[in-house]
């Protein structure tokens, strides 16, 4: 039987009615459902690193892929147009420093000055080397492209849906897979406890956007 004199506070879940009794010296953190959802739908792959991690191990591996000049030119264009936040991983267009749509094959080819044949061969090699994925166009016809986040990413955490596309690639230096155990989720929640709810809200918009896209 609980001796209520040993406790000074009670934490109640207003949705389930569940209560947890807290000792006098217990610490606790209030984690919103939005935060838990965000953590469960993302994977951290860029801890303590910045975008220039792309010049470390991944590019040494890319050097061993023997890319053709066309493939390399295409990759450089993609790296220079890599999206972040809501458009994490996608190759995007910018106008006046704002998002202006997703790049398609013709737009990327125009920046590389490759011939039609060289461009098709270059895209195929990048796909075969697991450097990019080609997905149906978000708007309009044709295809859009996603760059392997283990090669380069602006974001600390990436949507699990994007992670899954590349988790079995040779560039996955984390050796992690998409499933998140309950203990890992608790650890992530504690790690993210200092994030403001405004940040979580903005990042959740990115996840909801990715979830709405057919990447198959």
N, C-alpha and C positions, 0 to 999 in steps of 0.2 A: 504494500500500500504506500502511496506517495505521501511523504511528509512535506506539506506545502510550505512549512516554515524554512525549508532549505532553499527555496527559490524566491527570487525577487521579481522575475519577469516571465511572461508567457508570450510566446510567438504563435499567432493564429493564422491559418490559411483561410481567408474569407470565402474562397471558392469551395473548398472541401470540408471546412469545419475542423480540420486536423489541428491539434495544438501541440506545441513543444515547450516544455518547461526549461527555463534557463537558469543556470547557477549565477551567483552574484558576480563572478569574475569571467563569465563566458563572453566571448566576442561573437558577434553575428553580423551578417551583411544581408541587406535586402536586394535580391536579384529579380529583376522583372522578367516576365514571361518572354518579352521581346528579346532580352539578352540571351536567355537560354535557347530560344529558337535560332538566333543568329549564330551562336557558338555551335549548335548542333548541325547547322547547314554550311559551315565553313571549316577549312583546314588551315592551320598555320604552317607556312612553308618558308617564311622569310624572316624568322626571328633574329633580331639583332643585326639585320643586314639591310642594305639599300638596293636600289635598282641596279647599281653597278656590279652587283654579284654576277651579272651576266658575263663579266669579263674574267671570271674565275674558272672553276672546274667545268661548267657547261661549255664554255668556248674552247677549252682544251679538247673536250670530247667532240665538239663540232669540227675542229681542225682535223680530226681523224676520219671524218665522214667523206672527205675528198669531194666536197661540193663543187659543182661546175661554177663558172663565172656567173651564169644566169641565176642559179640557185642562191649564190652568195649575194648578188645584187638585190634579189627579191627579199632575202632575209634582212638586209640592211634597211630597206624601205619599211619593212614591217616593224623592225625595232624602233625606227624613228617615228612610227605612227601608232604605237602601242597604247591602248586605252587603259583607264584605271577607274576605280570607284564603280559606278553603275555599269561601265563598259569594260570592266576588268578582263584583260586578255584578248579582247577583240582588236582588230586592226581598224582604226577609225580615221575619219577626216576631221580637220579642225578649221574653223573660220572665225577670225577675230578672237582667238583663244577660247572658242566655245565648240562643243560637239556639233558636227555638221553631217552626221550620218556614218554608215559603215562602208568601208572601202570594198569595192568589188574587183573582180579580176582585171577588167579594162582599166580601172583607175590605177591599180598597182602596176600594171604593165606599162602604162604611159610614163610612170616615174622611173621605170627601170630601162626604158628604151630597148627592151628585148623584142625580138621577132616573135610571131605567134608560136612557132614551133619551139623556140628556146624557152619561152615563158611556160608553155604547157609542160615541157620536160622538167623545168626548174621547180614548178609547183609539185609535180609528181615526186621528184627526189626529196623535197622537203617533207612531204607526207610519208614517204617510205622510211625516212630517217626519224620519224616521230617528232619532228620539230614543229609542225603545224597540223591543225585539223581543219578540214573544209566542211562547212555546215551550210544548210539551205539559207538563202538570204533572209534576213529578218524582215526586210521590206523589199518589195519588188521581186524581180527574177534574178537567177544566177546564184552565186555563192558568196558567203563571207568567210573570214578566216580567223582562227584563234591560235595564238602563239603559246607554245608549251610554257606554263608558268615556272617550271623548274629551270628554264633557260633564262627567262627574264620576266619580272613582274614589278609593278609599282607598289603593290599591296602587300601588307604583312600577312593577311589571311585571304584565301581565295575561296570562291564558292565550291562546295563539295562536288557539284555537278561538273565544274571545270576540272577539278582535281581528278575525278574519275576518268575523264577523257585521256589523261596522260599518266595515270598512276602506275601503269605497267611499262612505261617507257624507260629506256636506259638512262635517261636524265634524272630520274627520280632519286635524288641524293638523300632523301629523308628515310627511305626504306619503309615509309608508312603507307597504309592503305586507308580506304575511305570510311571504314566502320569506326565509330566512336563509342568506346565502352563507357559505362556509367562513371567509373572512377576517373577516366580521362576527362569526361564532361565536367565533373566536379572540380578537377584541377584547373580546367580552362576557365570555369566560372570564377574561381578564386583569383586567377591571374588577371581576369578582365574586370574585376570589381571596381577599379578606379575609373573605368570609362564612363563618360556621362551618357545619360539616356538619349541626348540629342545626337551624339555620335552613333549610337546603336541604331537609332531610327534611320539615319541617313544610310548606314551600311545595309540595313535590312531592305531598303528600297532596291539596292543592288541585287540582293539575293532573290527578291521577289521578281525582279526583272529577268534574271537568269532562269528561274524556275518556269517562267512563262514561255521559254524558247524551246523549240524542238531541236535538240543537238544530234539527233540520230539520222 
